[in-house]
């Protein structure tokens, strides 16, 4: 009897849209406060803690409904080669889109993207190595689990799992992803919102293979860090 009641509780928890929506809002509100404080104070530690907090809370939700990250597509893909090729195609697509949109966004806002928080990377090998470690763990891996994984899937499920629900979830996830990068200024928020939308596009286009946006995210951030490390962004301005 206890086993039956426990299974029923897990089942109802999983299927109750209001419960899931409430938990989703709670997780993003709590972790968002830490993120806001980190962005406002320029504290990278608070920003990283906000990601860890969100991941911990999401993992607790998954445990309660006896699920795992596999629910969002974090599992062995049918073809690693196809996954890697899609990620490379995604990276190229992002750079093409940014080449087109960045001048337009900067002209409209009148402000360049603020990369000052990453100035410590310039010519600093230890800082670059540490930064890349963070990129491939909390940034690429962590943020994709949170945004393209938990946020998008939960919103789409709550809204009925139809095409319109997924489109809405894509835009909401992209808006929040951009807002999460306010330390890069208004131009950075807009451009990273566009990047987040492209991550979502490739996630859905790959059949919700979460490794695709994880790899795209990691490759994009790695290339961006290398540009800063070699001061290539300074020479182009």
TAVEN-V831395 format. One record per backbone hydrogen bond with DSSP energy under -1.0 kcal/mol. NH is the residue of the N-H (numbers start at 1). CO is the residue of the C=O. If there is no record, write none. Layout:
BEGIN
nh | co
NH | CO
NH | CO
END
This chain:
BEGIN
nh | co
5 | 1
6 | 2
7 | 3
8 | 4
9 | 5
10 | 6
11 | 7
12 | 8
13 | 9
14 | 10
15 | 11
16 | 12
20 | 16
21 | 17
22 | 18
23 | 19
24 | 20
25 | 21
26 | 22
27 | 23
28 | 24
29 | 25
30 | 26
31 | 27
32 | 28
33 | 29
34 | 30
35 | 31
36 | 32
37 | 33
38 | 34
39 | 35
40 | 36
41 | 37
42 | 38
43 | 38
47 | 43
48 | 44
49 | 45
50 | 46
51 | 47
52 | 48
53 | 49
54 | 50
55 | 51
56 | 52
57 | 53
58 | 54
59 | 55
60 | 56
61 | 57
62 | 58
63 | 59
64 | 60
65 | 61
66 | 63
67 | 62
71 | 68
72 | 69
73 | 70
74 | 69
75 | 73
83 | 79
84 | 80
85 | 81
86 | 82
87 | 83
88 | 84
89 | 85
90 | 86
91 | 87
92 | 88
93 | 89
94 | 90
95 | 91
96 | 92
97 | 93
98 | 94
99 | 95
100 | 96
101 | 97
102 | 98
105 | 101
106 | 102
107 | 103
108 | 104
109 | 105
110 | 106
114 | 184
118 | 115
119 | 116
121 | 118
122 | 119
123 | 229
124 | 121
128 | 124
129 | 125
130 | 126
131 | 127
132 | 128
133 | 129
134 | 130
135 | 131
136 | 132
139 | 134
140 | 135
142 | 137
143 | 138
143 | 139
144 | 140
145 | 141
146 | 142
147 | 143
149 | 144
150 | 145
151 | 146
152 | 147
153 | 149
154 | 150
155 | 151
156 | 152
157 | 153
158 | 154
159 | 155
160 | 157
161 | 156
166 | 162
167 | 163
168 | 164
169 | 165
170 | 166
171 | 167
172 | 168
173 | 169
174 | 170
175 | 171
176 | 172
177 | 173
178 | 174
179 | 175
180 | 176
181 | 178
182 | 179
184 | 181
185 | 182
189 | 185
190 | 186
191 | 187
192 | 188
193 | 189
194 | 190
195 | 191
196 | 192
197 | 193
198 | 194
199 | 195
200 | 196
201 | 197
202 | 198
203 | 199
204 | 200
205 | 201
206 | 202
207 | 204
208 | 203
212 | 209
214 | 210
215 | 211
216 | 212
217 | 213
218 | 214
219 | 215
220 | 216
221 | 217
222 | 218
223 | 219
224 | 220
225 | 221
226 | 222
227 | 223
228 | 224
229 | 225
230 | 226
231 | 228
232 | 227
235 | 231
237 | 234
END
